Amino acid sequence: MIGERLLEVDECESTQLLLGPDDPEGAVAVADYQSGGRGRLGRSWVAPPGTALQLSILLRPPPERNIAQLPLLGGLATAEVVEEELGLWGSAQIKWPNDVMVNRRKVAGVLGEAREGAVVLGIGVNVNQTRQQLPEDAVTAPGSLRTISGREHDRTALLKTLLGRLEEVYEKWRSGGLEALYGELGARVRSRVRRLTLDGRAGTGVMILRDGRLQVAFDDGETTAVESGVLLVER
């Protein structure tokens, strides 16, 4: 289902804008270059033409599912595919809620946007950028598959693998909720038992809960579970 309808363009403002309410569930838009790619909290995300995977997927989840969990699903599928591509088992982690990290560097990010009964899930993967092509002012230190492996990677093959894995993860979630993926997800969340700052407050990540929220023990004594926020994890 995911990728059965595939729209590929050379350039656009954002692949998020290429999908609309008339598109079927699982429709995918891919661009070789985005002039106005978007990340979380209004940040921009731009990569040189032909270097990254930049795609959006239209999903219509059942009403009983929590759509705030979808970026975690995208992060899980992306982490597994990145790890397989690099051949570095156990290396790809998720910095809650939506970044994929390898060697403490961000190689991918996921963004979910609710839209008229649907969700458009955007995924960006740094594939073939050189060190000089990665942003110097990023909040989280960036990396690409190329800077990690020392070689270029086939973006077309990577896209096919990613869409296949995303469909597997999404179908498990549709039928069984996040509980069906908790073992795979919980093992990859990097923010557990680490010093962190969440929305400016210092604390320690305790665990990823079965509904996808992160439990944090703040230094002021409060322990709470959060669904989203600006998270900085100490190395």
Residue frames as qw, qx, qy, qz and C-alpha x, y, z in Angstrom:
[[0.000, 0.886, 0.464, 0.000, 0.00, 0.00, 0.00],
 [0.239, -0.869, 0.109, 0.419, 2.65, 2.54, 0.97],
 [0.194, -0.498, 0.583, 0.613, 4.34, 3.72, -2.20],
 [0.505, 0.405, 0.745, 0.162, 1.78, 2.18, -4.55],
 [0.302, 0.898, 0.229, 0.221, 1.17, 5.74, -5.71],
 [0.625, -0.405, 0.065, 0.664, 4.54, 7.44, -6.00],
 [0.306, 0.938, 0.116, 0.116, 5.04, 11.03, -7.13],
 [0.698, -0.278, 0.110, 0.650, 8.67, 11.93, -7.90],
 [0.264, 0.954, 0.102, 0.096, 9.73, 15.49, -8.71],
 [0.646, 0.361, -0.212, 0.639, 13.08, 17.14, -9.31],
 [0.193, 0.083, -0.351, 0.913, 12.35, 20.15, -7.14],
 [0.326, -0.708, -0.527, -0.337, 9.60, 21.51, -4.92],
 [0.211, -0.700, 0.279, -0.623, 9.16, 23.76, -1.90],
 [0.350, -0.301, 0.792, -0.401, 8.30, 20.80, 0.33],
 [0.270, -0.062, -0.917, -0.288, 7.05, 17.28, -0.33],
 [0.077, 0.345, 0.752, -0.556, 4.52, 17.86, 2.47],
 [0.333, 0.479, 0.082, -0.808, 2.72, 20.24, 0.10],
 [0.274, 0.240, -0.737, -0.570, 2.49, 17.73, -2.77],
 [0.181, -0.247, -0.952, 0.001, -0.02, 15.47, -1.04],
 [0.344, -0.154, 0.040, -0.925, -3.68, 16.42, -0.61],
 [0.574, 0.001, 0.581, -0.578, -7.03, 15.09, 0.63],
 [0.823, 0.370, -0.084, -0.423, -7.80, 13.38, -2.68],
 [0.353, 0.503, -0.789, 0.004, -4.69, 11.21, -2.56],
 [0.877, -0.233, -0.383, -0.176, -5.10, 7.60, -1.42],
 [0.649, -0.689, 0.319, -0.041, -3.63, 6.35, 1.83],
 [0.830, -0.168, 0.388, 0.363, -0.03, 5.36, 1.31],
 [0.532, 0.800, 0.081, 0.263, 0.61, 7.92, -1.42],
 [0.661, -0.462, 0.086, 0.584, 4.24, 9.06, -1.38],
 [0.367, 0.923, -0.021, 0.114, 5.87, 12.23, -2.70],
 [0.769, -0.312, 0.149, 0.537, 9.65, 12.32, -3.21],
 [0.288, 0.956, -0.058, -0.005, 11.81, 15.25, -4.26],
 [0.792, 0.236, -0.148, 0.543, 15.42, 15.40, -5.38],
 [0.291, 0.108, -0.250, 0.917, 15.60, 18.88, -3.88],
 [0.210, -0.801, -0.560, 0.021, 13.38, 20.87, -1.50],
 [0.249, 0.542, -0.066, 0.800, 13.77, 24.63, -1.42],
 [0.352, -0.510, 0.238, -0.748, 11.76, 24.97, 1.79],
 [0.654, -0.140, -0.741, 0.053, 12.05, 21.68, 3.61],
 [0.426, -0.653, 0.151, -0.608, 10.68, 21.81, 7.14],
 [0.427, 0.041, -0.827, 0.363, 11.72, 20.29, 10.43],
 [0.398, -0.631, -0.642, 0.177, 10.17, 20.42, 13.88],
 [0.290, -0.728, -0.276, 0.556, 9.29, 23.72, 15.55],
 [0.341, 0.921, 0.102, -0.158, 9.43, 25.66, 12.29],
 [0.387, -0.600, 0.526, 0.463, 13.08, 24.91, 11.61],
 [0.639, 0.619, -0.287, -0.354, 14.27, 24.60, 8.00],
 [0.727, -0.228, 0.624, 0.175, 15.81, 21.46, 6.52],
 [0.598, 0.749, -0.160, -0.236, 17.60, 21.81, 3.20],
 [0.721, -0.282, 0.540, 0.329, 20.05, 19.44, 1.50],
 [0.089, 0.511, -0.536, -0.666, 21.95, 19.85, -1.78],
 [0.803, 0.312, -0.134, -0.489, 20.22, 18.28, -4.82],
 [0.812, 0.307, -0.491, -0.076, 20.75, 14.56, -5.22],
 [0.210, 0.436, -0.745, 0.458, 22.21, 13.94, -1.77],
 [0.277, -0.066, 0.721, -0.632, 19.35, 13.08, 0.58],
 [0.129, -0.417, -0.870, -0.228, 16.08, 11.19, 0.78],
 [0.180, 0.116, 0.254, -0.943, 13.26, 13.72, 1.09],
 [0.280, -0.254, -0.819, -0.432, 9.77, 12.24, 1.13],
 [0.420, -0.068, 0.402, -0.811, 6.28, 12.51, 2.57],
 [0.176, -0.169, -0.956, -0.163, 3.67, 9.79, 3.08],
 [0.496, -0.251, -0.033, -0.830, -0.10, 10.29, 3.42],
 [0.212, -0.089, -0.951, 0.206, -1.65, 8.10, 6.14],
 [0.540, -0.380, -0.142, -0.737, -5.23, 7.73, 7.38],
 [0.154, 0.120, -0.906, 0.375, -4.90, 5.92, 10.70],
 [0.397, -0.528, -0.729, -0.180, -7.93, 4.42, 12.47],
 [0.244, -0.766, -0.022, -0.595, -9.63, 6.79, 14.94],
 [0.810, -0.579, -0.087, -0.019, -8.69, 4.71, 17.97],
 [0.794, 0.025, -0.086, 0.601, -4.97, 5.23, 17.36],
 [0.265, -0.865, -0.040, 0.424, -2.99, 8.21, 18.71],
 [0.658, 0.705, 0.057, 0.258, -1.58, 10.06, 15.72],
 [0.164, -0.914, 0.363, -0.076, 1.07, 11.71, 17.92],
 [0.768, -0.342, 0.526, 0.130, 2.81, 8.30, 17.86],
 [0.805, 0.572, 0.145, 0.062, 3.36, 8.31, 14.09],
 [0.243, 0.861, -0.432, 0.116, 6.72, 10.17, 14.13],
 [0.525, -0.494, 0.684, -0.112, 7.99, 7.44, 16.47],
 [0.866, 0.243, 0.437, -0.016, 6.92, 4.82, 13.92],
 [0.585, 0.797, -0.107, 0.103, 8.70, 6.71, 11.16],
 [0.115, -0.804, 0.566, -0.142, 11.78, 6.99, 13.35],
 [0.741, -0.245, 0.620, -0.079, 11.75, 3.27, 14.12],
 [0.842, 0.462, 0.272, 0.066, 11.45, 2.23, 10.47],
 [0.382, 0.876, -0.253, 0.151, 14.14, 4.70, 9.43],
 [0.368, -0.701, 0.600, -0.117, 16.53, 3.62, 12.19],
 [0.834, -0.048, 0.549, 0.002, 16.22, -0.03, 11.21],
 [0.747, 0.634, 0.144, 0.140, 16.82, 0.70, 7.52],
 [0.123, 0.906, -0.375, 0.155, 19.78, 3.01, 8.22],
 [0.562, -0.544, 0.619, -0.073, 21.35, 0.42, 10.47],
 [0.867, 0.198, 0.451, 0.075, 20.94, -2.32, 7.89],
 [0.571, 0.808, -0.027, 0.143, 22.37, -0.10, 5.15],
 [0.023, -0.852, 0.488, -0.186, 25.43, 0.75, 7.23],
 [0.828, 0.083, -0.543, 0.112, 25.91, -2.79, 8.49],
 [0.120, 0.342, -0.595, 0.717, 26.41, -1.44, 12.00],
 [0.548, -0.459, -0.670, -0.200, 24.05, -3.53, 14.08],
 [0.517, -0.621, -0.473, 0.351, 22.81, -1.85, 17.24],
 [0.402, -0.057, -0.008, 0.914, 24.15, 1.55, 16.19],
 [0.116, -0.404, -0.344, -0.840, 21.04, 3.48, 15.10],
 [0.146, -0.399, -0.722, 0.546, 19.07, 5.05, 17.93],
 [0.051, -0.742, -0.472, -0.474, 16.06, 7.32, 18.22],
 [0.156, -0.044, -0.382, 0.910, 16.46, 10.61, 20.03],
 [0.009, 0.642, 0.759, -0.107, 12.91, 10.97, 21.25],
 [0.707, 0.258, 0.546, -0.367, 10.63, 11.87, 19.69],
 [0.734, 0.629, 0.209, -0.146, 11.70, 11.94, 16.05],
 [0.225, 0.818, -0.512, -0.134, 15.44, 12.04, 15.30],
 [0.992, 0.041, -0.030, 0.115, 17.56, 9.08, 14.16],
 [0.173, -0.875, 0.452, 0.008, 21.10, 9.10, 15.51],
 [0.954, 0.124, -0.121, 0.244, 24.24, 7.16, 14.57],
 [0.650, 0.051, -0.217, 0.726, 27.49, 7.76, 16.44],
 [0.201, -0.624, -0.385, 0.650, 25.75, 10.63, 18.28],
 [0.019, 0.236, -0.316, -0.919, 25.04, 12.42, 15.01],
 [0.571, 0.464, 0.438, -0.516, 21.63, 13.07, 13.52],
 [0.180, -0.114, 0.778, 0.592, 21.23, 11.29, 10.18],
 [0.157, -0.403, -0.732, -0.526, 17.45, 11.51, 9.81],
 [0.177, 0.129, 0.468, -0.856, 14.37, 13.28, 11.11],
 [0.056, -0.443, -0.855, -0.262, 10.61, 12.72, 10.97],
 [0.175, 0.095, 0.194, -0.961, 7.79, 15.27, 11.00],
 [0.044, 0.456, 0.884, 0.098, 4.06, 14.53, 11.27],
 [0.178, 0.058, 0.004, -0.982, 1.36, 17.01, 10.21],
 [0.284, 0.442, 0.814, -0.248, -2.34, 16.38, 10.88],
 [0.155, 0.221, -0.344, -0.899, -4.48, 17.36, 7.94],
 [0.647, 0.103, -0.182, -0.733, -8.24, 16.87, 7.34],
 [0.932, -0.101, 0.179, -0.300, -8.57, 13.45, 8.91],
 [0.904, 0.301, -0.165, 0.255, -5.16, 12.34, 7.66],
 [0.501, -0.760, 0.263, 0.319, -1.52, 12.66, 8.66],
 [0.674, 0.687, -0.223, 0.156, 1.30, 13.56, 6.31],
 [0.778, -0.532, 0.198, 0.268, 4.49, 11.98, 7.61],
 [0.446, 0.843, -0.291, 0.072, 7.65, 13.63, 6.33],
 [0.869, -0.351, 0.194, 0.290, 10.99, 11.81, 6.47],
 [0.366, 0.870, -0.327, 0.049, 14.39, 13.25, 5.65],
 [0.909, -0.275, 0.168, 0.264, 17.52, 11.09, 5.57],
 [0.045, 0.859, -0.452, -0.235, 21.04, 12.47, 5.08],
 [0.970, 0.157, 0.180, 0.054, 22.47, 9.98, 2.60],
 [0.799, 0.275, 0.106, 0.524, 25.33, 11.22, 0.43],
 [0.014, -0.982, 0.073, -0.174, 26.21, 14.63, 1.83],
 [0.643, 0.269, -0.411, 0.588, 29.87, 15.27, 2.48],
 [0.434, -0.492, -0.455, 0.602, 30.94, 16.87, 5.76],
 [0.139, -0.114, 0.097, 0.979, 31.17, 20.23, 3.99],
 [0.274, -0.308, -0.560, -0.718, 27.55, 19.91, 2.79],
 [0.440, -0.547, -0.699, 0.134, 26.08, 19.35, 6.24],
 [0.137, -0.884, -0.109, -0.434, 24.83, 22.40, 8.17],
 [0.451, 0.249, -0.533, 0.671, 27.30, 23.88, 10.63],
 [0.212, -0.271, 0.325, -0.881, 24.68, 25.58, 12.80],
 [0.641, -0.288, -0.622, -0.345, 22.42, 22.58, 13.47],
 [0.583, -0.610, 0.241, -0.479, 21.05, 22.20, 17.01],
 [0.885, -0.248, 0.394, 0.011, 22.10, 18.52, 16.97],
 [0.150, -0.569, 0.670, 0.453, 25.41, 17.58, 15.33],
 [0.822, 0.410, 0.022, -0.395, 24.54, 16.20, 11.86],
 [0.348, -0.348, 0.811, 0.315, 25.96, 13.27, 9.94],
 [0.723, 0.372, -0.241, -0.531, 25.16, 11.38, 6.75],
 [0.977, -0.015, 0.211, 0.000, 25.41, 7.75, 5.77],
 [0.703, 0.610, -0.169, 0.323, 28.34, 8.75, 3.59],
 [0.008, -0.771, 0.464, -0.437, 30.28, 10.50, 6.35],
 [0.738, -0.419, 0.450, -0.277, 29.78, 7.44, 8.56],
 [0.941, 0.109, 0.314, 0.054, 30.53, 4.70, 6.02],
 [0.295, -0.565, 0.495, 0.591, 33.00, 6.54, 3.80],
 [0.204, 0.097, 0.803, 0.552, 31.11, 5.61, 0.63],
 [0.411, 0.055, -0.158, -0.896, 28.12, 6.73, -1.42],
 [0.342, 0.186, 0.879, -0.275, 24.79, 4.93, -1.12],
 [0.049, -0.265, -0.739, -0.618, 22.04, 4.09, -3.62],
 [0.278, 0.067, 0.339, -0.896, 19.15, 6.40, -2.73],
 [0.644, 0.029, -0.407, -0.647, 16.66, 4.58, -4.96],
 [0.613, -0.059, -0.785, 0.064, 17.30, 1.23, -3.30],
 [0.142, -0.045, -0.638, 0.756, 17.24, 2.87, 0.12],
 [0.442, 0.000, 0.026, -0.896, 13.86, 4.47, -0.61],
 [0.704, -0.041, -0.586, -0.399, 12.35, 1.13, -1.64],
 [0.505, -0.073, -0.778, 0.365, 13.60, -0.55, 1.52],
 [0.035, 0.016, 0.440, -0.897, 12.39, 2.30, 3.71],
 [0.568, -0.047, -0.168, -0.804, 8.86, 2.27, 2.27],
 [0.704, -0.069, -0.690, -0.154, 8.64, -1.48, 2.73],
 [0.390, -0.092, -0.716, 0.572, 9.75, -1.33, 6.34],
 [0.214, -0.027, 0.228, -0.950, 7.47, 1.63, 7.08],
 [0.664, -0.118, -0.407, -0.617, 4.50, -0.34, 5.81],
 [0.630, -0.114, -0.750, 0.167, 5.37, -3.26, 8.09],
 [0.193, -0.075, -0.552, 0.808, 5.66, -0.98, 11.12],
 [0.357, -0.047, -0.024, -0.933, 2.50, 0.94, 10.26],
 [0.686, -0.153, -0.567, -0.430, 0.40, -2.21, 9.82],
 [0.506, -0.152, -0.741, 0.415, 1.58, -3.56, 13.18],
 [0.007, -0.078, -0.364, 0.928, 0.59, -0.27, 14.79],
 [0.489, -0.103, -0.312, -0.808, -2.79, -0.16, 13.05],
 [0.726, -0.200, -0.613, -0.238, -3.71, -3.59, 14.33],
 [0.726, -0.344, -0.513, 0.302, -2.00, -3.65, 17.74],
 [0.239, -0.966, -0.017, -0.093, -1.11, -0.09, 18.66],
 [0.153, 0.800, -0.530, 0.235, 2.25, 0.96, 20.02],
 [0.745, -0.397, 0.496, -0.200, 2.19, -2.07, 22.31],
 [0.942, 0.289, 0.164, 0.051, 2.91, -4.25, 19.26],
 [0.609, 0.645, -0.187, 0.423, 6.16, -2.32, 18.64],
 [0.435, -0.877, 0.141, -0.147, 7.18, -1.49, 22.18],
 [0.862, -0.317, 0.245, 0.311, 10.05, -3.98, 22.37],
 [0.660, 0.396, 0.230, 0.595, 11.64, -2.70, 19.16],
 [0.058, 0.864, 0.091, 0.492, 11.03, 0.94, 19.99],
 [0.596, -0.800, 0.058, -0.047, 12.02, 0.91, 23.65],
 [0.852, -0.200, 0.179, 0.450, 15.40, -0.63, 22.87],
 [0.549, 0.420, 0.225, 0.686, 16.29, 2.22, 20.49],
 [0.116, -0.943, -0.177, -0.258, 15.21, 5.33, 22.41],
 [0.587, 0.330, -0.344, 0.655, 18.44, 7.14, 23.26],
 [0.172, -0.639, 0.148, -0.735, 16.97, 9.46, 25.88],
 [0.834, -0.478, -0.241, -0.135, 16.49, 6.78, 28.53],
 [0.789, -0.508, -0.025, 0.345, 18.72, 6.95, 31.59],
 [0.553, 0.287, 0.077, 0.778, 20.59, 9.96, 30.17],
 [0.149, -0.552, -0.238, 0.786, 21.07, 13.47, 31.35],
 [0.238, 0.509, 0.583, 0.586, 18.97, 15.84, 29.27],
 [0.077, 0.289, 0.222, -0.928, 17.33, 19.20, 29.02],
 [0.097, 0.507, 0.804, 0.296, 13.66, 19.30, 28.04],
 [0.036, -0.852, -0.353, -0.385, 12.16, 22.70, 27.24],
 [0.089, 0.735, -0.305, 0.599, 14.98, 24.27, 29.23],
 [0.697, -0.565, 0.276, -0.344, 14.56, 22.08, 32.33],
 [0.246, 0.493, -0.831, 0.075, 17.40, 19.75, 33.37],
 [0.820, -0.210, 0.339, -0.411, 16.68, 16.16, 34.29],
 [0.176, -0.303, 0.921, 0.171, 17.18, 12.50, 33.45],
 [0.666, 0.093, -0.449, -0.588, 15.29, 10.36, 30.98],
 [0.579, -0.249, 0.681, -0.374, 13.67, 7.45, 32.83],
 [0.403, 0.111, 0.891, 0.178, 11.94, 5.35, 30.20],
 [0.313, 0.014, -0.471, -0.824, 9.76, 5.39, 27.10],
 [0.517, 0.101, 0.629, -0.572, 6.21, 4.55, 28.17],
 [0.386, 0.205, 0.875, 0.209, 3.98, 2.15, 26.27],
 [0.344, 0.819, 0.440, -0.132, 1.97, 5.05, 24.84],
 [0.606, 0.547, 0.125, 0.564, 5.12, 6.65, 23.39],
 [0.177, -0.950, 0.062, -0.250, 5.56, 9.38, 25.99],
 [0.573, 0.334, -0.518, 0.539, 8.93, 9.96, 27.60],
 [0.621, -0.741, -0.253, 0.035, 9.09, 9.83, 31.38],
 [0.415, 0.561, -0.293, 0.653, 11.51, 12.39, 32.75],
 [0.598, -0.636, -0.353, 0.337, 12.77, 12.92, 36.30],
 [0.223, 0.842, -0.041, 0.490, 13.55, 16.64, 36.54],
 [0.474, 0.188, -0.519, 0.686, 16.22, 17.96, 38.87],
 [0.270, -0.365, 0.215, -0.864, 13.61, 19.97, 40.79],
 [0.295, -0.041, 0.844, -0.447, 12.02, 16.72, 41.98],
 [0.700, 0.344, 0.169, -0.603, 9.13, 16.45, 39.53],
 [0.255, -0.091, 0.901, 0.340, 8.72, 13.28, 37.47],
 [0.569, 0.504, 0.240, -0.604, 6.34, 13.51, 34.56],
 [0.572, 0.195, 0.710, 0.362, 5.55, 11.95, 31.17],
 [0.184, 0.641, -0.103, -0.738, 5.70, 14.22, 28.13],
 [0.748, 0.476, 0.463, -0.004, 4.41, 13.75, 24.59],
 [0.592, 0.637, 0.102, 0.483, 6.62, 16.34, 22.87],
 [0.360, -0.901, 0.032, 0.240, 9.16, 19.04, 23.57],
 [0.433, 0.800, -0.382, 0.161, 12.54, 20.53, 22.73],
 [0.908, -0.393, 0.114, 0.085, 15.00, 17.89, 23.89],
 [0.338, 0.758, -0.536, 0.156, 18.76, 18.16, 24.23],
 [0.960, -0.269, -0.064, 0.049, 20.59, 15.00, 25.32],
 [0.232, -0.828, 0.503, 0.084, 24.01, 15.18, 26.90],
 [0.654, 0.472, -0.587, -0.074, 26.72, 13.11, 25.25]]
